[in-house]
């Protein structure tokens, strides 16, 4: 029986040396921590210490999320990962009409510096690494974080973490964009410049394939379109006058880990190899850190089922193992109940315990790149690399990532693959345990976590009080300065920070930029 990978590539029943004709292990693999980084970006990987264990969390009010963060840290989480609600992601205040019904639902509501202050109350920002999943308004949330750190007395040079800041994938797969692609890229370059000068340890972008995978991208599509976006960001920064080795060491990536363990390991290894070559050969990077594809991984939420949700514990374990065997730098494990609702405290703790078992009870971290030299994985690495390079070539033929986005290419390719997977699942050709095979006649009842709908009115009350107490004329002047910078060529983060310091809201700042840059209207041209 013939088998195919998630990318539609053949999986042979048996692999051997003959399948690697012309393969030179020294050229293709090298050593861990050395070009082309196929075997990992650091020489020792997890043999010295495990990956950073993050848990993606945020819901309701800043106070509720703060309580969850404190419990996660007490349970052994080594890095925070903040989820924001949809209004925040779209640059709307909680009392704006488009926010109605969505406040606090899929993440925490952050309207101003006052909310950010509550979110991190009692959490020493100089000691914790924080990842923020925010894209179109990434600059605002980063500056709010810095303002709270300043209030804590933490120097900017000590702040560590990541802001996702990957708006290109929003046009491809996720949809939480605000501005058109080209001014969004200008804002990204401003963030690069600002962090180079002000926040030297901060990872300025997490170029994301995760959301493409959740939308239906195959592993080859995931890394191809993610790396193509990465190339576009680097080109933008270089065109803005930045030296590649000045900002490239702070670039990072974000991928999914599926249950197809072997191809996922191959995918991560192929992605490192492609990125190292692109950075050295196209952009002339010389700093070894500029060549390293460092990435965070999240287990595949789209593969979790509401049916027999406890089976998701098994899926998440396999997915987490794929990420670790593939050499991730940090990892979030989904909770088993996420296909139903927001994770309960118990399910979030179980998700963290999954990582801790892998780190401290298995022998996987005892050696670097355990699959190196595996006939199957080395061949699959080559196959995924070849398929990804072909897709990247097609993006280049269309004029690069932004031009391809404007023509709808990536979105159409992902939708075709998603349709194929859905068709195979519906027919039973693709087995999903508990969904289309091994079903129960009656599901056990489950009581999910629910967000209090009164949160929306409480946030609106906070905003009304903030607007009444602040210096309105100072806020208007600060927003005028922001508009002026957006109209010209000055870095917008400096006037943006002053507006936020004066308690301008997220919606007001994004509104000022909308007035200058406009809003994105998607195209279905391809």
C-alpha positions in Angstrom: 0.0 0.0 0.0 1.4 3.4 -1.1 1.6 6.2 1.5 2.0 9.9 1.1 3.1 12.6 3.5 1.0 15.6 4.5 2.8 17.5 1.7 1.8 14.8 -0.9 5.3 13.4 -1.0 5.9 9.6 -1.2 6.7 7.7 2.0 8.6 4.5 1.0 8.1 1.3 3.0 11.8 1.0 3.4 14.7 3.4 3.1 18.4 2.6 2.8 21.6 4.1 1.5 20.4 3.8 -2.1 17.8 6.4 -1.5 20.4 9.0 -0.7 22.4 8.7 -3.9 24.8 11.7 -4.2 24.1 12.7 -0.6 27.2 14.0 1.2 26.6 13.9 5.0 29.4 16.5 5.6 27.9 19.0 3.1 24.3 18.4 3.9 24.4 18.0 7.6 27.5 19.5 9.1 27.6 19.6 12.9 25.0 20.9 15.4 25.3 24.6 15.9 27.2 25.1 12.6 26.1 26.0 9.0 23.7 24.9 7.6 22.2 24.2 11.0 20.3 21.1 9.8 21.1 19.4 13.1 20.1 22.3 15.3 21.1 25.9 15.9 23.2 25.2 19.1 26.0 22.7 19.6 24.5 21.2 22.8 20.8 21.8 22.2 18.9 20.3 25.2 21.8 18.4 26.7 22.6 21.5 28.8 19.1 22.7 29.5 15.7 22.0 28.1 13.7 24.2 25.7 11.7 27.1 27.0 8.3 25.9 28.2 5.7 28.5 27.3 2.0 28.3 27.9 -0.2 30.5 25.7 -2.7 32.1 28.0 -5.0 35.1 28.3 -8.7 35.6 28.7 -11.3 38.0 30.1 -9.8 40.9 32.0 -6.2 41.7 32.7 -6.7 40.8 36.3 -8.0 37.3 35.5 -5.1 36.6 33.1 -2.6 37.9 35.6 -3.9 35.3 38.1 -3.5 32.5 35.5 0.1 33.7 34.7 1.0 33.6 38.4 -0.3 30.0 38.7 1.5 28.9 35.5 4.8 30.3 36.8 4.2 28.5 40.1 3.7 25.3 38.2 7.1 25.6 36.4 6.4 27.6 33.2 9.6 29.3 32.1 8.1 31.7 29.7 4.8 33.5 29.3 2.9 33.7 26.0 0.1 36.3 25.9 -3.1 35.8 24.0 -5.1 39.0 23.2 -8.8 39.2 22.4 -9.9 39.9 18.8 -10.7 43.6 19.4 -7.2 44.2 20.7 -5.8 42.3 17.7 -7.8 44.4 15.3 -6.9 47.7 17.0 -10.3 48.4 18.5 -11.2 49.5 22.0 -13.5 47.3 24.1 -16.3 49.9 23.8 -16.1 50.2 20.0 -19.1 48.8 18.0 -16.9 46.2 16.2 -15.8 44.8 19.6 -19.3 43.9 20.7 -19.6 40.3 21.8 -15.8 39.6 21.5 -14.3 41.3 24.5 -12.1 38.9 26.4 -13.3 35.9 24.5 -10.2 34.4 22.8 -7.6 36.4 24.8 -7.2 39.2 27.2 -8.6 42.7 26.6 -6.0 45.4 26.6 -7.2 48.9 25.9 -4.5 51.1 27.5 -1.3 51.2 29.6 -3.6 50.7 32.7 -4.7 47.3 31.5 -1.1 46.3 30.7 -0.1 47.4 34.2 -2.7 45.1 35.7 -1.8 42.2 33.4 1.8 42.1 34.7 1.2 43.1 38.3 3.6 41.3 40.6 5.5 39.7 37.7 9.1 40.9 37.5 9.5 41.8 33.8 13.3 41.8 34.1 13.3 38.1 35.0 10.6 36.6 32.8 10.6 36.0 29.0 7.3 37.1 27.5 6.0 36.2 24.0 3.1 38.3 22.7 0.9 37.0 20.0 0.0 40.3 18.4 0.5 41.4 14.8 -1.0 44.4 13.2 -0.9 46.5 16.4 2.3 44.8 17.6 4.2 48.1 18.1 1.6 49.3 20.5 1.6 46.3 22.7 5.4 46.1 22.8 5.5 49.8 23.8 2.9 49.2 26.5 5.0 46.4 27.8 8.1 48.6 27.9 6.2 51.4 29.7 5.1 48.9 32.4 8.7 47.7 32.7 9.9 51.3 33.1 7.4 51.7 36.0 8.9 48.6 37.6 12.3 50.1 37.2 13.5 47.5 34.7 16.0 48.8 32.1 15.0 48.2 28.5 18.2 46.3 27.9 17.1 43.6 30.3 13.7 42.9 28.6 13.6 39.6 26.8 10.8 38.0 24.8 9.1 38.1 21.4 6.4 40.1 19.7 4.9 38.1 16.8 4.6 41.1 14.5 4.1 39.0 11.4 1.3 40.8 9.5 2.0 39.1 6.1 0.6 35.8 7.3 -2.6 37.6 8.4 -3.3 38.4 4.7 -2.6 34.8 3.8 -4.3 32.8 6.4 -5.7 34.5 9.5 -7.3 37.9 8.8 -6.5 40.1 11.8 -4.9 42.8 9.7 -5.5 46.5 9.9 -3.5 48.4 7.4 -2.6 47.5 3.8 0.6 45.4 3.3 3.0 48.1 2.3 2.5 50.5 5.2 2.4 47.4 7.5 5.9 46.5 6.2 7.0 50.1 6.9 5.7 49.7 10.5 7.6 46.4 10.8 10.9 48.1 9.7 10.3 50.8 12.3 9.9 48.1 15.0 13.2 46.6 13.8 15.0 50.0 14.1 13.4 50.8 17.4 14.4 47.6 19.0 17.9 47.6 17.7 18.4 51.0 19.4 16.2 50.6 22.5 15.5 46.9 23.2 18.6 45.0 22.1 17.6 41.6 23.6 14.0 41.6 22.2 13.1 39.3 19.4 11.4 41.7 17.0 9.3 39.3 15.0 8.1 35.7 15.0 7.5 34.8 11.4 4.7 32.4 11.6 3.7 29.3 9.7 1.5 28.1 12.5 -1.6 29.9 11.4 -1.1 28.9 7.8 -1.0 25.3 9.0 -4.2 25.8 11.0 -5.8 27.2 7.8 -4.8 24.0 6.0 -1.3 24.4 4.7 0.8 21.2 4.3 4.2 21.1 6.0 6.0 22.0 2.7 3.6 25.0 2.2 4.0 26.0 5.8 7.7 26.5 5.6 7.8 27.7 2.0 5.3 30.6 2.6 6.8 31.4 6.0 10.3 31.6 4.7 9.1 33.7 1.7 7.5 36.1 4.2 10.8 36.2 6.1 12.7 37.1 3.0 10.2 39.9 2.4 10.8 41.3 5.9 14.6 41.1 5.5 14.4 42.9 2.1 12.2 45.6 3.7 14.7 46.2 6.5 17.7 46.3 4.2 15.9 48.7 1.8 15.2 50.9 4.8 19.0 51.2 5.3 19.6 48.6 8.0 22.6 46.3 8.0 21.4 42.6 7.8 23.6 41.6 10.7 22.2 44.4 12.8 18.7 43.0 13.0 18.7 39.4 11.6 20.0 37.8 14.9 16.7 38.9 16.6 14.4 37.3 13.9 12.6 34.2 15.1 10.0 31.9 13.6 6.8 30.1 14.8 5.7 26.7 13.4 3.1 24.0 14.2 3.8 20.4 15.2 1.4 17.9 13.8 0.9 14.2 14.7 2.8 13.1 11.6 6.0 13.0 13.6 8.5 11.9 10.9 7.6 14.6 8.4 7.4 17.2 11.1 11.0 16.5 12.2 12.1 16.6 8.5 10.2 19.9 8.1 12.1 21.6 10.9 15.4 20.3 9.7 14.7 21.4 6.1 13.6 24.9 7.2 16.8 25.5 9.1 18.9 24.5 6.1 17.0 26.7 3.6 17.0 29.8 5.8 20.8 29.5 6.5 21.5 29.3 2.8 19.2 32.2 1.9 20.7 34.5 4.6 24.2 33.8 3.5 23.8 33.6 -0.2 21.1 36.2 -0.9 21.7 38.7 1.9 25.4 38.2 2.6 24.9 37.7 6.3 28.2 37.0 8.1 27.2 36.8 11.8 26.4 33.1 12.4 23.4 34.2 14.5 21.9 35.8 11.4 21.9 32.4 9.7 20.1 30.6 12.5 16.5 29.8 12.2 15.4 29.9 15.8 11.7 29.0 16.3 8.9 28.5 18.7 6.5 25.6 18.2 2.9 25.1 19.2 1.1 21.8 19.0 -1.6 21.6 16.3 -4.9 23.0 17.6 -6.6 22.2 14.3 -6.0 18.4 14.9 -7.8 18.4 18.3 -11.3 17.1 18.4 -14.3 18.0 20.5 -15.3 14.3 20.4 -13.6 12.2 23.1 -11.4 15.2 24.1 -9.2 13.2 26.4 -7.7 11.5 23.3 -6.2 15.0 22.6 -3.7 14.3 25.4 -2.2 11.6 23.3 -2.2 13.8 20.2 -0.5 16.7 22.0 2.2 14.4 23.4 3.1 13.0 19.9 3.1 16.6 18.5 5.3 17.9 21.3 7.7 15.0 20.8 7.9 15.9 17.1 8.8 19.5 18.0 11.5 18.4 20.5 13.0 15.9 18.1 12.9 18.6 15.4 15.0 21.0 17.6 12.5 23.7 18.7 13.8 26.5 21.0 10.5 26.9 22.9 7.2 25.0 23.0 3.6 25.5 23.9 1.5 22.4 24.3 -2.3 22.8 23.7 -4.7 21.8 26.4 -6.9 18.8 25.6 -10.1 20.7 25.9 -9.3 23.6 23.5 -11.5 22.2 20.8 -14.4 22.9 23.1 -13.6 26.1 25.0 -10.9 28.0 26.8 -8.7 25.7 28.7 -9.5 25.1 32.4 -6.7 25.5 34.9 -6.4 21.8 35.3 -6.1 21.1 31.6 -3.5 23.9 31.2 -1.5 22.3 34.0 -1.7 18.9 32.3 -0.4 20.5 29.0 2.6 21.9 30.9 3.2 18.5 32.6 3.4 16.9 29.2 6.5 19.0 28.4 8.0 18.3 31.8 7.7 14.6 31.3 9.4 14.8 27.9 12.2 17.0 29.4 12.8 15.1 32.6 11.6 11.6 32.3 12.7 10.6 28.8 16.1 10.3 27.2 15.3 12.4 24.2 17.1 15.5 25.5 20.2 13.5 26.2 21.5 13.7 22.7 21.5 16.2 19.9 19.4 15.6 16.7 18.4 11.9 17.5 17.2 11.3 13.9 20.5 12.4 12.2 21.5 9.7 9.7 18.1 8.1 9.6 17.5 6.9 6.1 13.8 7.8 6.3 14.2 11.2 7.9 17.2 12.3 5.8 15.3 11.5 2.6 12.1 13.1 3.9 14.2 16.2 4.8 15.5 16.4 1.3 12.0 15.9 -0.2 10.3 18.6 2.0 13.2 21.0 1.2 12.8 20.4 -2.6 9.0 20.9 -2.4 9.4 24.1 -0.3 12.0 25.5 -2.6 9.7 24.9 -5.6 6.9 26.9 -3.9 9.3 29.6 -2.9 10.4 29.9 -6.5 6.8 30.4 -7.6 6.4 33.2 -5.0 9.5 34.8 -6.4 8.1 34.5 -10.0 5.1 36.5 -8.9 7.3 39.3 -7.5 7.9 38.2 -3.9 5.6 37.6 -0.9 3.7 40.9 -0.9 3.0 40.7 -4.7 1.9 37.1 -4.4 -0.4 38.0 -1.5 -1.9 40.8 -3.5 -2.6 38.2 -6.2 -4.1 35.7 -3.7 -1.5 33.0 -4.5 -0.6 31.6 -1.1 -4.2 31.7 0.1 -5.4 29.8 -2.9 -2.7 27.1 -2.5 -3.5 26.6 1.1 -7.3 26.4 0.5 -6.7 23.7 -2.1 -4.7 21.6 0.4 -7.3 22.2 3.1 -10.1 21.0 0.8 -8.1 17.9 0.0 -7.6 17.1 3.7 -11.3 17.8 4.4 -12.4 15.5 1.6 -10.2 12.7 2.8 -11.5 13.1 6.4 -15.1 13.1 5.3 -14.6 10.0 3.2 -12.8 8.1 6.0 -9.6 7.8 4.0 -7.9 9.9 6.6 -8.6 8.5 10.0 -9.3 10.8 12.9 -9.8 8.8 16.1 -13.2 9.5 17.7 -14.4 11.6 14.8 -14.8 9.3 11.8 -13.6 6.0 13.4 -13.7 4.5 16.9 -16.6 6.7 17.9 -18.7 6.5 21.0 -22.4 6.2 20.9 -22.7 8.8 23.6 -20.1 11.5 24.6 -19.4 12.1 28.3 -20.5 15.5 29.5 -17.8 18.1 29.9 -18.0 21.4 31.7 -15.9 24.0 29.9 -14.5 27.3 31.1 -16.7 30.3 30.1 -15.9 34.0 29.9 -18.3 36.3 31.9 -20.1 38.4 29.3 -20.1 41.3 31.8 -16.4 41.8 31.1 -17.4 44.0 28.1 -19.3 46.5 30.2 -16.6 46.5 32.9 -14.0 47.3 30.2 -16.2 50.1 28.8 -16.5 51.6 32.3 -12.7 51.5 32.7 -12.3 53.3 29.3 -14.9 55.9 30.2 -13.1 56.6 33.5 -9.7 56.7 31.8 -10.9 59.3 29.2 -12.4 61.4 31.9 -9.3 61.5 34.1 -6.5 61.9 31.5 -5.3 65.1 29.9 -7.3 65.1 26.7 -5.5 67.9 25.0 -2.1 66.2 25.6 -3.5 63.0 24.1 -4.8 64.9 21.0 -1.4 66.5 20.5 0.4 63.2 20.9 -1.9 61.6 18.3 -1.3 64.5 15.9 2.5 63.9 16.3 1.9 60.3 15.4 0.0 61.1 12.3 2.7 63.5 11.2 5.4 60.8 11.6 3.2 58.3 9.7 2.7 60.8 6.8 6.5 61.3 6.6 9.5 59.0 7.1 10.2 59.2 10.8 10.0 56.2 13.0 6.4 56.1 14.3 7.3 54.1 17.5 8.7 57.2 19.3 5.5 59.4 19.1 3.4 56.2 19.5 5.1 55.6 22.8 4.4 59.1 24.1 0.8 58.8 23.1 0.4 55.5 25.0 2.3 57.0 28.0 -0.3 59.8 28.0 -3.0 57.0 28.2 -4.1 57.1 24.6 -6.0 53.9 23.9 -5.1 51.1 21.5 -8.1 52.0 19.4 -7.2 55.7 19.2 -3.6 55.0 18.2 -4.7 52.5 15.5 -7.4 54.9 14.4 -4.8 57.7 13.9 -2.7 55.4 11.7 -5.8 54.3 9.8 -6.5 57.9 8.9 -3.1 58.1 7.2 -2.5 54.6 5.9 -6.1 53.3 5.3 -7.3 49.8 5.9 -6.6 46.6 4.0 -9.3 45.2 1.7 -8.6 41.6 0.7 -8.3 40.5 -2.9 -9.6 37.3 -4.4 -7.8 38.0 -7.7 -5.7 34.8 -8.0 
